Amino acid sequence: MFSTHEMLGPRPHVGALPSTRSPTTSPPAHPEKEGQPAMPRSTTQPSDAGEPLGPLPQEFAAIIRPELPSLIQEIGIEVTRAHPEYARLLNGPYGQAIRLGVEQSISAFVDQVASPSAPTTLRDEMCRRFGRFEAYEGRSMETLQSAYRLGARVALRRAKKVGRRYNLSPSLMLSFADALFAYVDELEALSREGYLQVRAETVEQTEALRRRLLHLVLAGPPVPRTAVADLAEQTGWPLPDRVTLVALRAPARLSRSGKLDNDVLIDLSDPQPHLLLPGPLDDTRRQALEAALSATRGAVGLTVPTASAADSLRWARRVLELIDAGVVEDAPLTLAADHLITLWLLADPALVDQLAERELAPLAGLTPTRRDRLVETLRIWLDTRGTAAQMGELLDVHPQTVRYRMRNLEARFGGRLADPRSRFATEAVLRALHLRAAETGGRHGGRPSPRTDPAR
């Protein structure tokens, strides 16, 4: 569908050019009545294609103005017939205000012809109000645009009658049509401003409510479930039974190439950006998430009951911390589910210290260097159950050195290394200490070795 600009080409601003008369005039078909404005009448043919259309003479306003009352009424009839929703509005509490706005918009066109410098402040505000009203009513701009254009066609039809009455030249009538549709474009643009203003405010308010909903969900049981359910209903968000939280690196932004489903709650304004996925992270969700976060790295927490959403986010954020520390390998999207043992072993450092003091008590009293060597040897043995040669390769020492250390460990720990429960506790402590050493870069009872995976 062509726009009025495409159909008619460049348009002069209403009344922007000085008044001119056609170079050739013919005797008036109707003698001018006393008091009626004199208008240029011409039998000249329309200008050749490509020539600019002539301007509207300012005197043209004087002949059009008496037509306004009946023209406004005719436009109202045609518009309400084509768009019954406007008929209901005109009969409602805002009917009088709408009529005044329509009259103002039509009269302002004639005022601009008569005085091109006349202010249009009132008309501009009325048009913006029309656009805002359409947004509040939940309609698109198409209905209002259609009403504007229908009104222009009715006005053009009336202008043709006036043209025949005064024998106006075809070029003048073309100029009128051009100026009229240019004016309609102005009205549409003004109304669109008001419409988009409301839409932007509505979107902003909706996003604010959705962020608040996300915060309430993460607040957990202290917040009454009814409060969460009420806000979810207000925002049109189906309250899920289970959720998956995703922690993002700041500053986070969503890629234009990807789009997340509307049921995903997002807060990118938080110092620690995050989002909530209803249900588990299935293949479809993951593909959409990776596309939307192509420029942002994140960690996905576990899928948990909605009431435990904060746990999922806490685990996801902890994974990001471990990535920063070099404990977990970096990736565009890292799953906490792939690093549960690491998360568990590093969950409570103080408790690990207490457990290490108990399980490694047989090594108390040794120098730090000797203690570290025995701890690392014990960790490799518990991790691999390998031969002296295999362990020597991992420890970068001679197999005989491994045998010596193992005899020393057996003498100090006695039967504890043969007891499954005691052996498990010792292995957990050693793995936790090894991970902590990797995280902090310090020495916590053993030196980190990249040649083994302590949390496999």
ABEGO torsion letter per residue (X at the ends): XBBAAAAAEBBBBBGABBBBBBABBBBBABBBBBGBBBBBBBABBBBBBGBBBBBBBAAAAAAAAAAAAAAAAAAAAAAAAABAAAAAAAABAAAAAAAAAAAAAAAAAAAAAABAABBAAAAAAAAAAAAAAAAAAGBBAAAAAAAAAAAAAAAAAAAAAAAAAAGBBAAAAAAAAAAAAAAAAAAAAAAAAAAAAAAAAAAAAAAAAAAAAAAAAAAEAABBAAAAAAAAAAAGBBBBABBBBBBBBOBBBBBAABBBBAABBBBAABABBBBBBBEBBBAAAAAAAAAAAAABBBBBBBBBBAAAAAAAAAAAAAAAAAAAAGABBBBABBBAAAAAAAAAAAABAAAAAAAAAAAAAAABGBBAAAAAAAAAAAAAAAAAGBBAAAAAAAAGBBAAAAAAAAAAAAAAAEAAAABAAAAAAAAAAAAAAAAAAAAAGBBBGEBBBAABBAAX
